[in-house]
Every structure is written in structure tokens, then in C-alpha cells.
Amino acid sequence: MKPFPVLLTFDLDGETSFEEMHPGIPYWVTQGGYGPRKGVYRILDLLDQYEIKATFCVVGQTAERYPEAVEEIVSRDHELACHGYTHRGYNALEPEEEKEMIIKSRGILEEFYGMTILGHRTPRWRPSQHTHRFLQELGFKWNSDYMGAENSFYNIIDDKKSKLLEIPVAYNLDDWTFFYDWGSTVAETVDVWKIEYDARYKDRTMYCLTCHPQVTGRPSRLLCLEGIIKHIQTFPDVEFMKATDYVNEGYVE
Ligand SMILES: [Zn+2]
């Protein structure tokens, strides 16, 4: 039996998410910038401490603004994945513009990565009806937007099972939900993450956590990440994996 797969994923939005939602308002935009300026380094140190490799979904514009942060992610042997050029959902773009954004952001990240980028997560988790087809045409191996399942599956594109694996995310496994939407405490958040982990481990599905350096990279909130890592590491037959390694391991037929 393969080990239970745990994917820690980090969306490095920088200012871009708030530039979409609250343009020009420093209260918000500076919170976003905290991610690539400070939070990401704190997270990288924690991952090193627990010897975990993870996946960072990086917005192209953020990589241009904070190249040193992206270089640091790569130098510590984590995976880079595309997360748009800006943080605008693809459902708000024209199809040609969407495809250009994917190509542009991949080109920027590959300059840092030195390898082909094989993973993608749509900004705001809002793909268009064309996104999966574009990703398949461009040779991506995985995407990570869907909320309607615990297990991964191959997307259906043009009525056929594709080779683009969808790695599902979850509303209750996202730091943004707890801290920005619900105003949860650190203790409440890590409790939910642990309970969800226990249930998924029992069901032998998978565990994909989505964090944002601007959110979880804050000093006290980092304890959530450390808390769930320590909890997971008490279980036997578990493996923390980069997303593309998970895809290549053949967990999904
Ligand atoms: Zn994002």
C-alpha cells in the first residue's frame, strides 16, 4: 500500500489578490506584500526544520516583484507551480487573454525553476470553461481548483478523460477562510485541520492544505502549520509530497 499522501501547498499572491479586491488601499495591499517580504521565509524555515518539501503556486507578477523570494523557494528544493500572472480569476478574462496569462506566468517561473512547470492553480480558484483544455494543450500535468471531492481525478476535457490530474482543495483546509473570512483563532484553525486530517487518513483519501505566506507566515499563525505538521508526523505510513511527485507516483488510475 502506498503511503498516505500529504500535500502542503502555498499560494504566493503577494499584493495581487488585494489589488484585485481592494485596489489602492494600503490596509489590504500591505498585508499581501507581507507574504513575499516576510511570511514566506518563516514558512521555508519551518519546512526545513521538519524536512518537508512542498509546492508553491506563485503569481507571475509577484515573482517579478520579489525575485529573491522565488529564488529562495527554488534553492530549498520546493516545487513551483503557476498561479496566474495577475490574481484575476480566469472566468473574468477573454479566452485569448487567459491563455496568454498562463503562458506568460509559466515563462516567468521557469526562469527561476530551470525546469518545466507542470502544475497550475487558478487565481481565486475561478477557472473558465477553457482552462482545463488550455492546460492540457500546454502540457501541464495537474491543476488544483476543485472543491467537490477529497480524492484526485483526471479532468474530463471535450467529453474524454484527460491526462490533467485535478488535485482537489477544500474550504476548511485553507488558511484564508479561517483568518480573513471567519476571524478564527489559531487554536480553532488547527483543531479543524487535525480533525479533517484524522477523517481523511481513516478514509485513505488524501490531504491537501492550502496556505498563503501572507496569512500563515505571521508569527502566531505559523503555529497552525507547525501544529498540523506535528500531528501528521505522529501517524505511520504518511508521506509529505510535492504535487508533481504525487502525480508521478500513480495514486490515481
Ligand atoms: Zn491566490
Boltz pocket constraint, residues with backbone or C-beta under 6 A from the ligand:
constraints:
  - pocket:
      binder: B
      contacts: [[A, 11], [A, 12], [A, 13], [A, 17], [A, 83], [A, 87], [A, 122], [A, 123], [A, 124]]
      max_distance: 6.0
